[in-house]
Amino acid sequence: MYGWIWRHLPGPLGLRLLQVVVLIAAVVALLFFVVFPWVEPMLPIDSGGSTG
């Protein structure tokens, strides 16, 4: 899949690297701002901490 994306990006090496960085940043932002908040209520995580 990564090879397919790399082959379909236009431009020389420098531009391709910039496009890959932007794509990775967009995927990370989508995960943090959309996917993780949507999934978080469904996870069985107890927010209790240790008491001492």
PDB file of N, CA, C, O and CB in Angstrom:
ATOM      1  N   MET A   1       0.825  -1.190   0.000  1.00  0.00           N
ATOM      2  CA  MET A   1       0.000   0.000   0.000  1.00  0.00           C
ATOM      3  C   MET A   1       0.868   1.253   0.000  1.00  0.00           C
ATOM      4  O   MET A   1       0.582   2.209  -0.721  1.00  0.00           O
ATOM      5  CB  MET A   1      -0.938  -0.001   1.204  1.00  0.00           C
ATOM      6  N   TYR A   2       1.929   1.250   0.807  1.00  0.00           N
ATOM      7  CA  TYR A   2       2.785   2.431   0.867  1.00  0.00           C
ATOM      8  C   TYR A   2       3.499   2.660  -0.459  1.00  0.00           C
ATOM      9  O   TYR A   2       3.684   3.799  -0.888  1.00  0.00           O
ATOM     10  CB  TYR A   2       3.806   2.293   1.994  1.00  0.00           C
ATOM     11  N   GLY A   3       3.893   1.579  -1.094  1.00  0.00           N
ATOM     12  CA  GLY A   3       4.518   1.700  -2.403  1.00  0.00           C
ATOM     13  C   GLY A   3       3.558   2.268  -3.432  1.00  0.00           C
ATOM     14  O   GLY A   3       3.949   3.070  -4.279  1.00  0.00           O
ATOM     15  N   TRP A   4       2.309   1.854  -3.358  1.00  0.00           N
ATOM     16  CA  TRP A   4       1.299   2.365  -4.287  1.00  0.00           C
ATOM     17  C   TRP A   4       1.115   3.860  -4.093  1.00  0.00           C
ATOM     18  O   TRP A   4       1.047   4.612  -5.066  1.00  0.00           O
ATOM     19  CB  TRP A   4      -0.042   1.632  -4.095  1.00  0.00           C
ATOM     20  N   ILE A   5       1.033   4.295  -2.837  1.00  0.00           N
ATOM     21  CA  ILE A   5       0.889   5.728  -2.554  1.00  0.00           C
ATOM     22  C   ILE A   5       2.103   6.483  -3.066  1.00  0.00           C
ATOM     23  O   ILE A   5       1.960   7.527  -3.703  1.00  0.00           O
ATOM     24  CB  ILE A   5       0.703   5.976  -1.039  1.00  0.00           C
ATOM     25  N   TRP A   6       3.303   5.966  -2.793  1.00  0.00           N
ATOM     26  CA  TRP A   6       4.533   6.641  -3.202  1.00  0.00           C
ATOM     27  C   TRP A   6       4.605   6.770  -4.723  1.00  0.00           C
ATOM     28  O   TRP A   6       5.000   7.818  -5.234  1.00  0.00           O
ATOM     29  CB  TRP A   6       5.761   5.882  -2.676  1.00  0.00           C
ATOM     30  N   ARG A   7       4.231   5.727  -5.444  1.00  0.00           N
ATOM     31  CA  ARG A   7       4.282   5.770  -6.909  1.00  0.00           C
ATOM     32  C   ARG A   7       3.274   6.751  -7.490  1.00  0.00           C
ATOM     33  O   ARG A   7       3.500   7.280  -8.578  1.00  0.00           O
ATOM     34  CB  ARG A   7       4.032   4.386  -7.482  1.00  0.00           C
ATOM     35  N   HIS A   8       2.178   7.008  -6.804  1.00  0.00           N
ATOM     36  CA  HIS A   8       1.140   7.880  -7.346  1.00  0.00           C
ATOM     37  C   HIS A   8       1.276   9.333  -6.916  1.00  0.00           C
ATOM     38  O   HIS A   8       0.489  10.175  -7.347  1.00  0.00           O
ATOM     39  CB  HIS A   8      -0.200   7.373  -6.939  1.00  0.00           C
ATOM     40  N   LEU A   9       2.255   9.644  -6.077  1.00  0.00           N
ATOM     41  CA  LEU A   9       2.481  11.035  -5.702  1.00  0.00           C
ATOM     42  C   LEU A   9       3.233  11.736  -6.829  1.00  0.00           C
ATOM     43  O   LEU A   9       4.208  11.199  -7.355  1.00  0.00           O
ATOM     44  CB  LEU A   9       3.270  11.133  -4.363  1.00  0.00           C
ATOM     45  N   PRO A  10       2.779  12.942  -7.203  1.00  0.00           N
ATOM     46  CA  PRO A  10       3.458  13.651  -8.288  1.00  0.00           C
ATOM     47  C   PRO A  10       4.684  14.406  -7.781  1.00  0.00           C
ATOM     48  O   PRO A  10       4.801  14.701  -6.591  1.00  0.00           O
ATOM     49  CB  PRO A  10       2.493  14.623  -8.970  1.00  0.00           C
ATOM     50  N   GLY A  11       5.584  14.707  -8.692  1.00  0.00           N
ATOM     51  CA  GLY A  11       6.702  15.575  -8.387  1.00  0.00           C
ATOM     52  C   GLY A  11       7.993  14.840  -8.088  1.00  0.00           C
ATOM     53  O   GLY A  11       8.032  13.611  -8.032  1.00  0.00           O
ATOM     54  N   PRO A  12       9.063  15.630  -7.893  1.00  0.00           N
ATOM     55  CA  PRO A  12      10.369  15.051  -7.564  1.00  0.00           C
ATOM     56  C   PRO A  12      10.421  14.578  -6.110  1.00  0.00           C
ATOM     57  O   PRO A  12       9.438  14.693  -5.378  1.00  0.00           O
ATOM     58  CB  PRO A  12      11.483  16.074  -7.820  1.00  0.00           C
ATOM     59  N   LEU A  13      11.563  14.052  -5.705  1.00  0.00           N
ATOM     60  CA  LEU A  13      11.723  13.436  -4.392  1.00  0.00           C
ATOM     61  C   LEU A  13      11.372  14.392  -3.253  1.00  0.00           C
ATOM     62  O   LEU A  13      10.659  14.008  -2.326  1.00  0.00           O
ATOM     63  CB  LEU A  13      13.144  12.945  -4.226  1.00  0.00           C
ATOM     64  N   GLY A  14      11.861  15.625  -3.310  1.00  0.00           N
ATOM     65  CA  GLY A  14      11.587  16.582  -2.230  1.00  0.00           C
ATOM     66  C   GLY A  14      10.105  16.860  -2.059  1.00  0.00           C
ATOM     67  O   GLY A  14       9.607  16.934  -0.935  1.00  0.00           O
ATOM     68  N   LEU A  15       9.407  17.013  -3.158  1.00  0.00           N
ATOM     69  CA  LEU A  15       7.967  17.269  -3.102  1.00  0.00           C
ATOM     70  C   LEU A  15       7.214  16.040  -2.604  1.00  0.00           C
ATOM     71  O   LEU A  15       6.246  16.162  -1.854  1.00  0.00           O
ATOM     72  CB  LEU A  15       7.441  17.685  -4.485  1.00  0.00           C
ATOM     73  N   ARG A  16       7.656  14.866  -3.016  1.00  0.00           N
ATOM     74  CA  ARG A  16       7.019  13.635  -2.537  1.00  0.00           C
ATOM     75  C   ARG A  16       7.185  13.485  -1.029  1.00  0.00           C
ATOM     76  O   ARG A  16       6.243  13.107  -0.332  1.00  0.00           O
ATOM     77  CB  ARG A  16       7.609  12.412  -3.255  1.00  0.00           C
ATOM     78  N   LEU A  17       8.377  13.780  -0.528  1.00  0.00           N
ATOM     79  CA  LEU A  17       8.604  13.692   0.915  1.00  0.00           C
ATOM     80  C   LEU A  17       7.703  14.660   1.672  1.00  0.00           C
ATOM     81  O   LEU A  17       7.147  14.310   2.713  1.00  0.00           O
ATOM     82  CB  LEU A  17      10.072  13.977   1.243  1.00  0.00           C
ATOM     83  N   LEU A  18       7.559  15.872   1.152  1.00  0.00           N
ATOM     84  CA  LEU A  18       6.679  16.854   1.779  1.00  0.00           C
ATOM     85  C   LEU A  18       5.234  16.363   1.771  1.00  0.00           C
ATOM     86  O   LEU A  18       4.523  16.516   2.764  1.00  0.00           O
ATOM     87  CB  LEU A  18       6.785  18.210   1.061  1.00  0.00           C
ATOM     88  N   GLN A  19       4.802  15.786   0.676  1.00  0.00           N
ATOM     89  CA  GLN A  19       3.442  15.272   0.586  1.00  0.00           C
ATOM     90  C   GLN A  19       3.218  14.124   1.560  1.00  0.00           C
ATOM     91  O   GLN A  19       2.146  14.015   2.154  1.00  0.00           O
ATOM     92  CB  GLN A  19       3.142  14.816  -0.835  1.00  0.00           C
ATOM     93  N   VAL A  20       4.223  13.266   1.730  1.00  0.00           N
ATOM     94  CA  VAL A  20       4.098  12.154   2.672  1.00  0.00           C
ATOM     95  C   VAL A  20       3.984  12.683   4.096  1.00  0.00           C
ATOM     96  O   VAL A  20       3.178  12.179   4.879  1.00  0.00           O
ATOM     97  CB  VAL A  20       5.302  11.195   2.550  1.00  0.00           C
ATOM     98  N   VAL A  21       4.782  13.692   4.440  1.00  0.00           N
ATOM     99  CA  VAL A  21       4.711  14.278   5.786  1.00  0.00           C
ATOM    100  C   VAL A  21       3.335  14.884   6.027  1.00  0.00           C
ATOM    101  O   VAL A  21       2.764  14.713   7.104  1.00  0.00           O
ATOM    102  CB  VAL A  21       5.809  15.352   5.974  1.00  0.00           C
ATOM    103  N   VAL A  22       2.797  15.589   5.039  1.00  0.00           N
ATOM    104  CA  VAL A  22       1.469  16.192   5.176  1.00  0.00           C
ATOM    105  C   VAL A  22       0.398  15.106   5.299  1.00  0.00           C
ATOM    106  O   VAL A  22      -0.525  15.241   6.101  1.00  0.00           O
ATOM    107  CB  VAL A  22       1.163  17.113   3.970  1.00  0.00           C
ATOM    108  N   LEU A  23       0.509  14.045   4.523  1.00  0.00           N
ATOM    109  CA  LEU A  23      -0.461  12.947   4.619  1.00  0.00           C
ATOM    110  C   LEU A  23      -0.415  12.276   5.985  1.00  0.00           C
ATOM    111  O   LEU A  23      -1.459  11.968   6.561  1.00  0.00           O
ATOM    112  CB  LEU A  23      -0.201  11.912   3.526  1.00  0.00           C
ATOM    113  N   ILE A  24       0.783  12.047   6.506  1.00  0.00           N
ATOM    114  CA  ILE A  24       0.906  11.431   7.829  1.00  0.00           C
ATOM    115  C   ILE A  24       0.323  12.345   8.895  1.00  0.00           C
ATOM    116  O   ILE A  24      -0.380  11.880   9.792  1.00  0.00           O
ATOM    117  CB  ILE A  24       2.378  11.113   8.148  1.00  0.00           C
ATOM    118  N   ALA A  25       0.608  13.649   8.808  1.00  0.00           N
ATOM    119  CA  ALA A  25       0.056  14.599   9.774  1.00  0.00           C
ATOM    120  C   ALA A  25      -1.468  14.631   9.701  1.00  0.00           C
ATOM    121  O   ALA A  25      -2.133  14.728  10.732  1.00  0.00           O
ATOM    122  CB  ALA A  25       0.625  16.004   9.530  1.00  0.00           C
ATOM    123  N   ALA A  26      -2.023  14.550   8.502  1.00  0.00           N
ATOM    124  CA  ALA A  26      -3.480  14.556   8.349  1.00  0.00           C
ATOM    125  C   ALA A  26      -4.103  13.299   8.949  1.00  0.00           C
ATOM    126  O   ALA A  26      -5.155  13.374   9.584  1.00  0.00           O
ATOM    127  CB  ALA A  26      -3.859  14.674   6.868  1.00  0.00           C
ATOM    128  N   VAL A  27      -3.471  12.154   8.756  1.00  0.00           N
ATOM    129  CA  VAL A  27      -3.997  10.909   9.324  1.00  0.00           C
ATOM    130  C   VAL A  27      -3.936  10.950  10.843  1.00  0.00           C
ATOM    131  O   VAL A  27      -4.888  10.548  11.512  1.00  0.00           O
ATOM    132  CB  VAL A  27      -3.214   9.694   8.793  1.00  0.00           C
ATOM    133  N   VAL A  28      -2.822  11.432  11.397  1.00  0.00           N
ATOM    134  CA  VAL A  28      -2.690  11.529  12.855  1.00  0.00           C
ATOM    135  C   VAL A  28      -3.728  12.489  13.421  1.00  0.00           C
ATOM    136  O   VAL A  28      -4.346  12.193  14.444  1.00  0.00           O
ATOM    137  CB  VAL A  28      -1.269  11.991  13.245  1.00  0.00           C
ATOM    138  N   ALA A  29      -3.933  13.642  12.768  1.00  0.00           N
ATOM    139  CA  ALA A  29      -4.935  14.603  13.230  1.00  0.00           C
ATOM    140  C   ALA A  29      -6.334  13.995  13.169  1.00  0.00           C
ATOM    141  O   ALA A  29      -7.129  14.181  14.091  1.00  0.00           O
ATOM    142  CB  ALA A  29      -4.878  15.889  12.388  1.00  0.00           C
ATOM    143  N   LEU A  30      -6.639  13.279  12.105  1.00  0.00           N
ATOM    144  CA  LEU A  30      -7.945  12.625  11.993  1.00  0.00           C
ATOM    145  C   LEU A  30      -8.146  11.619  13.117  1.00  0.00           C
ATOM    146  O   LEU A  30      -9.229  11.539  13.695  1.00  0.00           O
ATOM    147  CB  LEU A  30      -8.084  11.930  10.633  1.00  0.00           C
ATOM    148  N   LEU A  31      -7.107  10.853  13.426  1.00  0.00           N
ATOM    149  CA  LEU A  31      -7.219   9.886  14.511  1.00  0.00           C
ATOM    150  C   LEU A  31      -7.450  10.572  15.851  1.00  0.00           C
ATOM    151  O   LEU A  31      -8.341  10.179  16.603  1.00  0.00           O
ATOM    152  CB  LEU A  31      -5.968   9.024  14.578  1.00  0.00           C
ATOM    153  N   PHE A  32      -6.649  11.604  16.157  1.00  0.00           N
ATOM    154  CA  PHE A  32      -6.736  12.246  17.464  1.00  0.00           C
ATOM    155  C   PHE A  32      -8.008  13.064  17.650  1.00  0.00           C
ATOM    156  O   PHE A  32      -8.549  13.108  18.755  1.00  0.00           O
ATOM    157  CB  PHE A  32      -5.545  13.127  17.671  1.00  0.00           C
ATOM    158  N   PHE A  33      -8.494  13.710  16.599  1.00  0.00           N
ATOM    159  CA  PHE A  33      -9.631  14.610  16.753  1.00  0.00           C
ATOM    160  C   PHE A  33     -10.981  13.990  16.400  1.00  0.00           C
ATOM    161  O   PHE A  33     -12.019  14.531  16.783  1.00  0.00           O
ATOM    162  CB  PHE A  33      -9.418  15.813  15.912  1.00  0.00           C
ATOM    163  N   VAL A  34     -10.992  12.868  15.678  1.00  0.00           N
ATOM    164  CA  VAL A  34     -12.260  12.265  15.268  1.00  0.00           C
ATOM    165  C   VAL A  34     -12.388  10.831  15.776  1.00  0.00           C
ATOM    166  O   VAL A  34     -13.340  10.508  16.486  1.00  0.00           O
ATOM    167  CB  VAL A  34     -12.390  12.292  13.747  1.00  0.00           C
ATOM    168  N   VAL A  35     -11.450   9.984  15.422  1.00  0.00           N
ATOM    169  CA  VAL A  35     -11.593   8.551  15.693  1.00  0.00           C
ATOM    170  C   VAL A  35     -11.452   8.240  17.176  1.00  0.00           C
ATOM    171  O   VAL A  35     -12.322   7.583  17.748  1.00  0.00           O
ATOM    172  CB  VAL A  35     -10.562   7.759  14.902  1.00  0.00           C
ATOM    173  N   PHE A  36     -10.370   8.699  17.813  1.00  0.00           N
ATOM    174  CA  PHE A  36     -10.157   8.377  19.221  1.00  0.00           C
ATOM    175  C   PHE A  36     -11.259   8.927  20.126  1.00  0.00           C
ATOM    176  O   PHE A  36     -11.710   8.197  21.009  1.00  0.00           O
ATOM    177  CB  PHE A  36      -8.819   8.913  19.671  1.00  0.00           C
ATOM    178  N   PRO A  37     -11.723  10.175  19.960  1.00  0.00           N
ATOM    179  CA  PRO A  37     -12.841  10.633  20.800  1.00  0.00           C
ATOM    180  C   PRO A  37     -14.129   9.837  20.570  1.00  0.00           C
ATOM    181  O   PRO A  37     -14.917   9.661  21.498  1.00  0.00           O
ATOM    182  CB  PRO A  37     -13.109  12.104  20.540  1.00  0.00           C
ATOM    183  N   TRP A  38     -14.347   9.360  19.354  1.00  0.00           N
ATOM    184  CA  TRP A  38     -15.541   8.574  19.069  1.00  0.00           C
ATOM    185  C   TRP A  38     -15.456   7.193  19.724  1.00  0.00           C
ATOM    186  O   TRP A  38     -16.464   6.677  20.206  1.00  0.00           O
ATOM    187  CB  TRP A  38     -15.735   8.432  17.552  1.00  0.00           C
ATOM    188  N   VAL A  39     -14.264   6.591  19.745  1.00  0.00           N
ATOM    189  CA  VAL A  39     -14.082   5.243  20.272  1.00  0.00           C
ATOM    190  C   VAL A  39     -13.944   5.246  21.792  1.00  0.00           C
ATOM    191  O   VAL A  39     -14.300   4.257  22.434  1.00  0.00           O
ATOM    192  CB  VAL A  39     -12.859   4.594  19.640  1.00  0.00           C
ATOM    193  N   GLU A  40     -13.449   6.303  22.373  1.00  0.00           N
ATOM    194  CA  GLU A  40     -13.126   6.356  23.800  1.00  0.00           C
ATOM    195  C   GLU A  40     -14.281   5.965  24.720  1.00  0.00           C
ATOM    196  O   GLU A  40     -14.036   5.233  25.679  1.00  0.00           O
ATOM    197  CB  GLU A  40     -12.672   7.731  24.152  1.00  0.00           C
ATOM    198  N   PRO A  41     -15.520   6.401  24.497  1.00  0.00           N
ATOM    199  CA  PRO A  41     -16.602   5.968  25.386  1.00  0.00           C
ATOM    200  C   PRO A  41     -16.893   4.468  25.318  1.00  0.00           C
ATOM    201  O   PRO A  41     -17.478   3.914  26.249  1.00  0.00           O
ATOM    202  CB  PRO A  41     -17.854   6.728  25.055  1.00  0.00           C
ATOM    203  N   MET A  42     -16.504   3.819  24.258  1.00  0.00           N
ATOM    204  CA  MET A  42     -16.764   2.391  24.101  1.00  0.00           C
ATOM    205  C   MET A  42     -15.688   1.517  24.740  1.00  0.00           C
ATOM    206  O   MET A  42     -15.879   0.308  24.872  1.00  0.00           O
ATOM    207  CB  MET A  42     -16.881   2.053  22.638  1.00  0.00           C
ATOM    208  N   LEU A  43     -14.567   2.105  25.136  1.00  0.00           N
ATOM    209  CA  LEU A  43     -13.470   1.329  25.708  1.00  0.00           C
ATOM    210  C   LEU A  43     -13.699   1.091  27.192  1.00  0.00           C
ATOM    211  O   LEU A  43     -14.153   1.991  27.899  1.00  0.00           O
ATOM    212  CB  LEU A  43     -12.132   2.041  25.486  1.00  0.00           C
ATOM    213  N   PRO A  44     -13.391  -0.103  27.670  1.00  0.00           N
ATOM    214  CA  PRO A  44     -13.599  -0.418  29.092  1.00  0.00           C
ATOM    215  C   PRO A  44     -12.414   0.033  29.952  1.00  0.00           C
ATOM    216  O   PRO A  44     -11.775  -0.786  30.611  1.00  0.00           O
ATOM    217  CB  PRO A  44     -13.826  -1.927  29.272  1.00  0.00           C
ATOM    218  N   ILE A  45     -12.129   1.321  29.943  1.00  0.00           N
ATOM    219  CA  ILE A  45     -11.001   1.852  30.701  1.00  0.00           C
ATOM    220  C   ILE A  45     -11.530   2.483  31.976  1.00  0.00           C
ATOM    221  O   ILE A  45     -12.409   3.344  31.933  1.00  0.00           O
ATOM    222  CB  ILE A  45     -10.189   2.885  29.865  1.00  0.00           C
ATOM    223  N   ASP A  46     -10.994   2.053  33.108  1.00  0.00           N
ATOM    224  CA  ASP A  46     -11.370   2.624  34.398  1.00  0.00           C
ATOM    225  C   ASP A  46     -10.437   3.795  34.677  1.00  0.00           C
ATOM    226  O   ASP A  46      -9.217   3.637  34.643  1.00  0.00           O
ATOM    227  CB  ASP A  46     -11.300   1.553  35.545  1.00  0.00           C
ATOM    228  N   SER A  47     -10.997   4.960  34.952  1.00  0.00           N
ATOM    229  CA  SER A  47     -10.167   6.146  35.156  1.00  0.00           C
ATOM    230  C   SER A  47      -9.693   6.289  36.595  1.00  0.00           C
ATOM    231  O   SER A  47      -9.139   7.329  36.954  1.00  0.00           O
ATOM    232  CB  SER A  47     -10.932   7.382  34.753  1.00  0.00           C
ATOM    233  N   GLY A  48      -9.890   5.292  37.412  1.00  0.00           N
ATOM    234  CA  GLY A  48      -9.438   5.354  38.801  1.00  0.00           C
ATOM    235  C   GLY A  48      -7.931   5.212  38.898  1.00  0.00           C
ATOM    236  O   GLY A  48      -7.328   4.365  38.237  1.00  0.00           O
ATOM    237  N   GLY A  49      -7.336   6.043  39.721  1.00  0.00           N
ATOM    238  CA  GLY A  49      -5.893   5.973  39.909  1.00  0.00           C
ATOM    239  C   GLY A  49      -5.559   5.251  41.196  1.00  0.00           C
ATOM    240  O   GLY A  49      -6.450   4.795  41.913  1.00  0.00           O
ATOM    241  N   SER A  50      -4.303   5.152  41.480  1.00  0.00           N
ATOM    242  CA  SER A  50      -3.892   4.496  42.720  1.00  0.00           C
ATOM    243  C   SER A  50      -3.988   5.486  43.877  1.00  0.00           C
ATOM    244  O   SER A  50      -3.700   6.671  43.715  1.00  0.00           O
ATOM    245  CB  SER A  50      -2.450   3.934  42.599  1.00  0.00           C
ATOM    246  N   THR A  51      -4.384   5.002  45.011  1.00  0.00           N
ATOM    247  CA  THR A  51      -4.467   5.848  46.202  1.00  0.00           C
ATOM    248  C   THR A  51      -3.402   5.390  47.180  1.00  0.00           C
ATOM    249  O   THR A  51      -3.107   4.201  47.292  1.00  0.00           O
ATOM    250  CB  THR A  51      -5.888   5.789  46.852  1.00  0.00           C
ATOM    251  N   GLY A  52      -2.848   6.325  47.864  1.00  0.00           N
ATOM    252  CA  GLY A  52      -1.794   5.908  48.757  1.00  0.00           C
ATOM    253  C   GLY A  52      -1.663   6.836  49.855  1.00  0.00           C
ATOM    254  O   GLY A  52      -0.813   6.648  50.724  1.00  0.00           O
TER     255      GLY A  52
END
